[in-house]
Amino acid sequence: MTNFIKALTALLIVLLLGLGVYYTILRKDAKELLQPRETVTETNFKTVLEEVESLGKLELVKYNFKDVVEHKQKNGYSSVLDSKVLLIVAAEAVGCMDLTRIKVEDITEVGDSIYVHLPAPELCYYKIDHQKSKVYDSESLPFMQDDNLVGEAFAKAEKQIEKAALESGILVQTQAMAKTMLQPLLENLTKKTVFLTFEPISVKEDENLESGGNIQKKNILNNPTTIQSKSLEKK
């Protein structure tokens, strides 16, 4: 009986020691788990150079636009189901000239004069500045996603910027700026009188030049999707 009590006492001591060690470790782990940890963000890049393209386009003019666009999608069943989004759009268009198109035969030297035939100006690019643009308001049913509607509105607004840039005479301005910049530069380099000529601008731009280069605001109406440019100004 005495031996049994001794054995039981020893077992209890071992169990208590084990529980103490387990509790200490568990408490330490729980404490570490509850402690706030620093948030670390990791970003991995795998950038691959796909193509090297030579550029010779001289950017000469930039137009900045501000537009308020209402884009509506009409439902075929009821006007109650129509969706609408209102955007405030900031955009830019750049006129340039592709100097890589100049050939040797385009440059002629006659005595103290040099004649240079330059390519026609072009609309280098036009794009929306999404950091300065925003969705001002949207109306749609709760179960309908308007992400596609917003994307369509921005796409149509970008095409409107292209049209507005051409109608406001960006190509004419680009050609004038090319003469202002290049003629004195070439005369300083060659120490001769330089005469610049240009390839003709497209017929559409010539017609706009005759009309004074004013912006003609028109609503683009498509069915069932419509987009309306409420205001457009060039800075």
C-alpha positions as a Markdown table, in Angstrom:
| # | Residue | x | y | z |
|---|---|---|---|---|
| 1 | Met | 0.0 | 0.0 | 0.0 |
| 2 | Thr | 2.9 | 2.3 | 0.8 |
| 3 | Asn | 4.5 | 1.6 | -2.5 |
| 4 | Phe | 1.3 | 2.3 | -4.3 |
| 5 | Ile | 0.9 | 5.7 | -2.7 |
| 6 | Lys | 4.5 | 6.5 | -3.5 |
| 7 | Ala | 4.0 | 5.5 | -7.2 |
| 8 | Leu | 0.8 | 7.5 | -7.4 |
| 9 | Thr | 2.5 | 10.6 | -5.8 |
| 10 | Ala | 5.4 | 10.3 | -8.3 |
| 11 | Leu | 2.9 | 10.1 | -11.2 |
| 12 | Leu | 1.0 | 13.1 | -10.0 |
| 13 | Ile | 4.3 | 15.1 | -9.7 |
| 14 | Val | 5.2 | 14.1 | -13.3 |
| 15 | Leu | 1.8 | 15.1 | -14.6 |
| 16 | Leu | 1.9 | 18.4 | -12.8 |
| 17 | Leu | 5.4 | 19.1 | -14.2 |
| 18 | Gly | 4.2 | 18.2 | -17.7 |
| 19 | Leu | 1.2 | 20.4 | -17.4 |
| 20 | Gly | 3.4 | 23.3 | -16.1 |
| 21 | Val | 5.8 | 23.0 | -19.1 |
| 22 | Tyr | 2.9 | 22.6 | -21.6 |
| 23 | Tyr | 1.1 | 25.6 | -20.1 |
| 24 | Thr | 4.2 | 27.7 | -20.2 |
| 25 | Ile | 4.9 | 26.9 | -23.9 |
| 26 | Leu | 1.3 | 27.3 | -24.9 |
| 27 | Arg | 1.0 | 30.6 | -23.1 |
| 28 | Lys | 4.1 | 31.8 | -24.9 |
| 29 | Asp | 2.8 | 30.8 | -28.3 |
| 30 | Ala | -0.6 | 32.4 | -27.6 |
| 31 | Lys | 1.1 | 35.6 | -26.5 |
| 32 | Glu | 3.2 | 35.7 | -29.6 |
| 33 | Leu | 0.1 | 35.1 | -31.7 |
| 34 | Leu | -1.8 | 37.9 | -30.1 |
| 35 | Gln | 1.0 | 40.4 | -30.4 |
| 36 | Pro | 0.5 | 42.9 | -33.4 |
| 37 | Arg | 2.9 | 42.0 | -36.2 |
| 38 | Glu | 4.3 | 44.4 | -38.8 |
| 39 | Thr | 2.5 | 44.2 | -42.2 |
| 40 | Val | 4.9 | 43.5 | -45.0 |
| 41 | Thr | 3.9 | 43.8 | -48.6 |
| 42 | Glu | 5.9 | 41.8 | -51.2 |
| 43 | Thr | 5.7 | 42.5 | -54.9 |
| 44 | Asn | 7.5 | 40.2 | -57.5 |
| 45 | Phe | 8.3 | 41.4 | -61.0 |
| 46 | Lys | 9.1 | 39.4 | -64.1 |
| 47 | Thr | 9.8 | 42.2 | -66.6 |
| 48 | Val | 10.7 | 41.0 | -70.1 |
| 49 | Leu | 11.9 | 43.3 | -72.9 |
| 50 | Glu | 9.8 | 42.3 | -75.9 |
| 51 | Glu | 10.7 | 44.9 | -78.5 |
| 52 | Val | 12.9 | 48.0 | -79.1 |
| 53 | Glu | 11.3 | 50.5 | -81.4 |
| 54 | Ser | 13.0 | 53.6 | -82.8 |
| 55 | Leu | 11.0 | 56.8 | -82.4 |
| 56 | Gly | 11.5 | 59.9 | -84.4 |
| 57 | Lys | 8.2 | 61.7 | -83.6 |
| 58 | Leu | 8.6 | 65.3 | -82.5 |
| 59 | Glu | 5.8 | 66.3 | -80.1 |
| 60 | Leu | 4.9 | 69.9 | -80.7 |
| 61 | Val | 1.4 | 70.7 | -79.4 |
| 62 | Lys | -0.6 | 69.4 | -76.5 |
| 63 | Tyr | -4.3 | 70.1 | -76.0 |
| 64 | Asn | -5.9 | 69.5 | -72.5 |
| 65 | Phe | -9.6 | 68.8 | -72.4 |
| 66 | Lys | -12.3 | 68.7 | -69.7 |
| 67 | Asp | -15.5 | 66.9 | -70.5 |
| 68 | Val | -18.7 | 66.0 | -68.7 |
| 69 | Val | -20.1 | 62.8 | -70.2 |
| 70 | Glu | -23.5 | 61.2 | -69.6 |
| 71 | His | -23.7 | 57.6 | -70.8 |
| 72 | Lys | -27.0 | 55.9 | -70.7 |
| 73 | Gln | -28.1 | 52.3 | -71.5 |
| 74 | Lys | -31.7 | 51.9 | -72.4 |
| 75 | Asn | -33.6 | 48.8 | -71.5 |
| 76 | Gly | -35.9 | 47.3 | -74.1 |
| 77 | Tyr | -38.6 | 46.4 | -71.6 |
| 78 | Ser | -39.0 | 49.5 | -69.3 |
| 79 | Ser | -37.3 | 52.8 | -68.7 |
| 80 | Val | -37.2 | 51.9 | -65.0 |
| 81 | Leu | -34.5 | 49.4 | -65.9 |
| 82 | Asp | -32.3 | 52.0 | -67.6 |
| 83 | Ser | -28.8 | 52.5 | -66.4 |
| 84 | Lys | -26.9 | 55.8 | -66.5 |
| 85 | Val | -23.4 | 57.0 | -65.5 |
| 86 | Leu | -22.1 | 60.5 | -65.3 |
| 87 | Leu | -18.3 | 61.0 | -65.8 |
| 88 | Ile | -16.0 | 64.0 | -65.3 |
| 89 | Val | -13.3 | 63.3 | -67.8 |
| 90 | Ala | -9.8 | 65.0 | -68.1 |
| 91 | Ala | -7.9 | 64.1 | -71.2 |
| 92 | Glu | -5.1 | 65.2 | -73.5 |
| 93 | Ala | -4.2 | 65.1 | -77.2 |
| 94 | Val | -0.8 | 65.6 | -78.7 |
| 95 | Gly | 0.1 | 66.7 | -82.2 |
| 96 | Cys | 3.5 | 65.6 | -83.6 |
| 97 | Met | 5.6 | 65.2 | -86.7 |
| 98 | Asp | 7.3 | 62.0 | -87.8 |
| 99 | Leu | 10.8 | 63.2 | -88.7 |
| 100 | Thr | 11.9 | 59.6 | -89.7 |
| 101 | Arg | 9.8 | 60.2 | -92.9 |
| 102 | Ile | 12.2 | 62.9 | -94.1 |
| 103 | Lys | 14.3 | 61.6 | -97.1 |
| 104 | Val | 17.5 | 62.9 | -98.6 |
| 105 | Glu | 15.6 | 64.2 | -101.7 |
| 106 | Asp | 13.4 | 66.3 | -99.3 |
| 107 | Ile | 16.3 | 68.6 | -98.6 |
| 108 | Thr | 17.6 | 70.8 | -101.4 |
| 109 | Glu | 20.3 | 73.4 | -101.2 |
| 110 | Val | 20.3 | 76.2 | -103.7 |
| 111 | Gly | 23.0 | 78.9 | -103.1 |
| 112 | Asp | 22.5 | 80.5 | -99.7 |
| 113 | Ser | 19.1 | 78.8 | -99.3 |
| 114 | Ile | 18.0 | 75.4 | -98.1 |
| 115 | Tyr | 14.5 | 74.0 | -98.9 |
| 116 | Val | 13.2 | 71.3 | -96.6 |
| 117 | His | 10.0 | 69.4 | -97.3 |
| 118 | Leu | 8.5 | 68.1 | -94.1 |
| 119 | Pro | 5.8 | 65.4 | -93.5 |
| 120 | Ala | 2.3 | 66.3 | -92.7 |
| 121 | Pro | 1.5 | 66.7 | -89.0 |
| 122 | Glu | -0.4 | 64.0 | -87.2 |
| 123 | Leu | -2.3 | 63.3 | -84.1 |
| 124 | Cys | 0.4 | 61.5 | -82.1 |
| 125 | Tyr | -1.9 | 60.2 | -79.4 |
| 126 | Tyr | -5.0 | 61.0 | -77.3 |
| 127 | Lys | -5.8 | 59.6 | -73.9 |
| 128 | Ile | -7.8 | 60.0 | -70.8 |
| 129 | Asp | -6.1 | 60.9 | -67.6 |
| 130 | His | -7.8 | 58.5 | -65.2 |
| 131 | Gln | -6.1 | 60.0 | -62.2 |
| 132 | Lys | -7.9 | 63.3 | -62.8 |
| 133 | Ser | -11.1 | 61.7 | -64.1 |
| 134 | Lys | -13.9 | 60.3 | -62.0 |
| 135 | Val | -17.4 | 58.8 | -61.9 |
| 136 | Tyr | -19.5 | 61.6 | -60.7 |
| 137 | Asp | -22.8 | 59.7 | -60.4 |
| 138 | Ser | -24.3 | 56.4 | -61.5 |
| 139 | Glu | -27.9 | 55.1 | -61.6 |
| 140 | Ser | -28.6 | 51.4 | -61.9 |
| 141 | Leu | -30.5 | 48.6 | -60.2 |
| 142 | Pro | -28.7 | 47.0 | -57.2 |
| 143 | Phe | -28.4 | 43.6 | -58.9 |
| 144 | Met | -26.9 | 45.1 | -62.1 |
| 145 | Gln | -23.1 | 45.7 | -62.4 |
| 146 | Asp | -22.2 | 49.1 | -63.9 |
| 147 | Asp | -18.5 | 48.3 | -64.4 |
| 148 | Asn | -19.1 | 47.6 | -68.1 |
| 149 | Leu | -21.2 | 50.7 | -68.4 |
| 150 | Val | -18.4 | 52.9 | -67.0 |
| 151 | Gly | -15.8 | 51.2 | -69.3 |
| 152 | Glu | -18.0 | 51.9 | -72.3 |
| 153 | Ala | -18.4 | 55.5 | -71.2 |
| 154 | Phe | -14.7 | 56.0 | -70.9 |
| 155 | Ala | -14.1 | 54.4 | -74.3 |
| 156 | Lys | -16.6 | 56.6 | -76.1 |
| 157 | Ala | -15.3 | 59.7 | -74.3 |
| 158 | Glu | -11.8 | 58.9 | -75.5 |
| 159 | Lys | -13.0 | 58.7 | -79.1 |
| 160 | Gln | -14.8 | 62.0 | -78.6 |
| 161 | Ile | -11.4 | 63.5 | -77.5 |
| 162 | Glu | -9.9 | 62.4 | -80.8 |
| 163 | Lys | -12.7 | 64.0 | -82.7 |
| 164 | Ala | -12.6 | 67.2 | -80.7 |
| 165 | Ala | -8.8 | 67.5 | -81.1 |
| 166 | Leu | -9.0 | 67.3 | -84.9 |
| 167 | Glu | -12.0 | 69.6 | -85.1 |
| 168 | Ser | -10.2 | 72.2 | -83.0 |
| 169 | Gly | -7.3 | 72.4 | -85.4 |
| 170 | Ile | -4.6 | 70.5 | -83.6 |
| 171 | Leu | -2.9 | 69.5 | -86.9 |
| 172 | Val | -2.8 | 73.1 | -88.1 |
| 173 | Gln | -1.4 | 74.2 | -84.8 |
| 174 | Thr | 1.2 | 71.4 | -85.0 |
| 175 | Gln | 2.3 | 72.5 | -88.4 |
| 176 | Ala | 2.6 | 76.2 | -87.3 |
| 177 | Met | 4.6 | 75.2 | -84.3 |
| 178 | Ala | 7.0 | 73.0 | -86.4 |
| 179 | Lys | 7.8 | 76.0 | -88.5 |
| 180 | Thr | 8.3 | 78.2 | -85.5 |
| 181 | Met | 10.7 | 75.8 | -83.8 |
| 182 | Leu | 12.5 | 74.2 | -86.7 |
| 183 | Gln | 13.2 | 77.1 | -89.0 |
| 184 | Pro | 15.3 | 79.2 | -86.7 |
| 185 | Leu | 17.1 | 76.1 | -85.4 |
| 186 | Leu | 18.1 | 75.0 | -88.9 |
| 187 | Glu | 19.1 | 78.5 | -89.9 |
| 188 | Asn | 21.4 | 78.7 | -86.8 |
| 189 | Leu | 23.0 | 75.4 | -87.6 |
| 190 | Thr | 23.5 | 75.9 | -91.4 |
| 191 | Lys | 24.0 | 79.7 | -91.4 |
| 192 | Lys | 21.7 | 79.8 | -94.4 |
| 193 | Thr | 18.1 | 80.8 | -95.1 |
| 194 | Val | 15.8 | 77.9 | -94.6 |
| 195 | Phe | 12.4 | 77.5 | -96.3 |
| 196 | Leu | 10.0 | 74.8 | -95.0 |
| 197 | Thr | 7.3 | 73.2 | -96.9 |
| 198 | Phe | 4.8 | 70.5 | -95.7 |
| 199 | Glu | 2.9 | 67.7 | -97.1 |
| 200 | Pro | -0.8 | 68.7 | -97.3 |
| 201 | Ile | -3.0 | 68.1 | -94.3 |
| 202 | Ser | -6.0 | 65.8 | -94.7 |
| 203 | Val | -9.1 | 67.1 | -96.4 |
| 204 | Lys | -11.1 | 66.9 | -93.1 |
| 205 | Glu | -8.6 | 69.2 | -91.4 |
| 206 | Asp | -8.5 | 71.6 | -94.4 |
| 207 | Glu | -12.3 | 72.0 | -94.2 |
| 208 | Asn | -12.0 | 72.7 | -90.5 |
| 209 | Leu | -9.3 | 75.3 | -91.2 |
| 210 | Glu | -11.7 | 77.1 | -93.5 |
| 211 | Ser | -14.5 | 77.1 | -90.9 |
| 212 | Gly | -12.1 | 78.7 | -88.3 |
| 213 | Gly | -11.2 | 75.6 | -86.4 |
| 214 | Asn | -14.1 | 75.8 | -83.9 |
| 215 | Ile | -15.2 | 72.8 | -82.0 |
| 216 | Gln | -18.5 | 71.5 | -83.2 |
| 217 | Lys | -20.2 | 69.8 | -80.2 |
| 218 | Lys | -22.5 | 67.0 | -81.2 |
| 219 | Asn | -24.3 | 64.4 | -79.2 |
| 220 | Ile | -23.4 | 60.8 | -80.2 |
| 221 | Leu | -26.7 | 58.9 | -80.0 |
| 222 | Asn | -26.7 | 55.2 | -80.4 |
| 223 | Asn | -29.5 | 52.8 | -79.6 |
| 224 | Pro | -29.9 | 51.2 | -77.1 |
| 225 | Thr | -26.7 | 52.8 | -75.7 |
| 226 | Thr | -26.3 | 56.6 | -75.8 |
| 227 | Ile | -23.5 | 59.0 | -74.8 |
| 228 | Gln | -23.8 | 62.7 | -74.5 |
| 229 | Ser | -21.0 | 65.2 | -74.2 |
| 230 | Lys | -22.4 | 68.0 | -72.1 |
| 231 | Ser | -19.5 | 70.3 | -72.1 |
| 232 | Leu | -16.1 | 70.3 | -73.8 |
| 233 | Glu | -13.4 | 72.9 | -73.5 |
| 234 | Lys | -9.8 | 73.2 | -74.7 |
| 235 | Lys | -7.3 | 74.8 | -72.4 |
